[in-house]
Amino acid sequence: MKIPLRSLTAFLSLLILGLSGCNKSSDSGVPPSGSTPGGSAAAPGKKKKIAYVTNGVDPFWNTAAAGVRAAEKELGIECQVLMPPKGILDQQRMIEGLLARGIDGIAISPVDAKNQIALIDQAAARCPVITHDSDAPASKRLCFVGMDNYKAGRAAGRLVKEAIPNGGKLMIFVGRLEQLNAQQRRQGVIDELLDRPMQTLDKVNYDPPGKILAGTKYVVLDTRTDNFDYARAKANAQDAMASTPDLACMVGLFGYNAPHCLDAAKEAGKLGQIKIVSFDEANDVLQGIIDGQVYGTISQQPYYYGYHSVRILKGLANGDQSVLPPGGYLEVPIVEVRQSNVKTFWTDLKKMQEAGK
């Protein structure tokens, strides 16, 4: 049977397009340590779609999102950043929506790792899934991107020792203790202040909240949670100062905790009297370090959480398993920020944030 020339031409065109679509290359490049990744043009073809899901809404995540945007431009991939305003239920709804619409990869910071294993495993059966910031090691996620939260907690404990070298009473403030990263940070602070041996990340023994923990010099009176309620975070700090007149230090484990401790101390006229140690890089905290109102902070470098999550997911979406870090853990190093290095740190941070716009 004779095939019309027009039909033959159309068939050959489709065949050529189909063959060219099978030859997409993957990009697993890692930016040099300490550098700000730059942009290179994406290869022609349909872009993969991935999602970066946080565990809440906070300025901390804006810096991580800058890393996502920088990697998106450099690696030629379409990225969606989702921040659940109301915790675990919103996060579940977002994940289910992504799966229903079709997604090529998900990076998630679990709100409650133990109670979200089924959700993460459900997603992992449909597309590559990794965790960032807070891990869910019992799930089928492919890797974790973030700092060693226990070691970071011990680093914060050392800042407390520098801030109040003669010892004293302190309280810890955090959004929620269901998150594994919060548990690990808290335990690191406690172990450091009580001069306990170093624990390994996979076998951490936790002190339950609600009891006083006393060492030879330092006393951890309590751990106050606020469930990402900023008004409650400030009220917790106010109550701590009112109930403990000789409170020596307040330690904020989440990015917004120390700024609210700072506000409460200002209003109570106790700036300088009560030392403040923080996590992350809120502007108020960095300015507080410059002004001598905050002793120091531990930065997780969240820009690289976003950047590396996108880099790894793009590779996985293209079938490249070599992007997975050894042991399933890509550790992003912390930066201890004090008066001696805060201005340089802040300048570098602004450059990263600008690169992600």
Stockholm file with secondary structure:
# STOCKHOLM 1.0

chainA/1-357         MKIPLRSLTAFLSLLILGLSGCNKSSDSGVPPSGSTPGGSAAAPGKKKKIAYVTNGVDPFWNTAAAGVRAAEKELGIECQVLMPPKGILDQQRMIEGLLARGIDGIAISPVDAKNQIALIDQAAARCPVITHDSDAPASKRLCFVGMDNYKAGRAAGRLVKEAIPNGGKLMIFVGRLEQLNAQQRRQGVIDELLDRPMQTLDKVNYDPPGKILAGTKYVVLDTRTDNFDYARAKANAQDAMASTPDLACMVGLFGYNAPHCLDAAKEAGKLGQIKIVSFDEANDVLQGIIDGQVYGTISQQPYYYGYHSVRILKGLANGDQSVLPPGGYLEVPIVEVRQSNVKTFWTDLKKMQEAGK
#=GR chainA/1-357 SS CCCCHHHHHHHHHHHHHHHHHTTCCCCCCCCCTTCCCCCCCCCSSCCCEEEEECSSCCHHHHHHHHHHHHHHHHHTCEEEEECCTTTHHHHHHHHHHHHHHCCSCEEECCSSTGGGHHHHHHHHTTSCEEEESSCCTTSCCSCEEECCHHHHHHHHHHHHHHHSTTCEEEEEEESCSSSHHHHHHHHHHHHHHTTCCCCCGGGCCCCCTTSCEECSSEEEEEEEECTTCHHHHHHHHHHHHHHCTTEEEEEECSTTHHHHHHHHHHHTTCBTTBEEEEESCCHHHHHHHHTTSSCEEEECCHHHHHHHHHHHHHHHHTTCGGGSCGGGEEECCCEEECTTTHHHHHHHHHHHHHHTC
#=GC SS_cons         CCCCHHHHHHHHHHHHHHHHHTTCCCCCCCCCTTCCCCCCCCCSSCCCEEEEECSSCCHHHHHHHHHHHHHHHHHTCEEEEECCTTTHHHHHHHHHHHHHHCCSCEEECCSSTGGGHHHHHHHHTTSCEEEESSCCTTSCCSCEEECCHHHHHHHHHHHHHHHSTTCEEEEEEESCSSSHHHHHHHHHHHHHHTTCCCCCGGGCCCCCTTSCEECSSEEEEEEEECTTCHHHHHHHHHHHHHHCTTEEEEEECSTTHHHHHHHHHHHTTCBTTBEEEEESCCHHHHHHHHTTSSCEEEECCHHHHHHHHHHHHHHHHTTCGGGSCGGGEEECCCEEECTTTHHHHHHHHHHHHHHTC
//
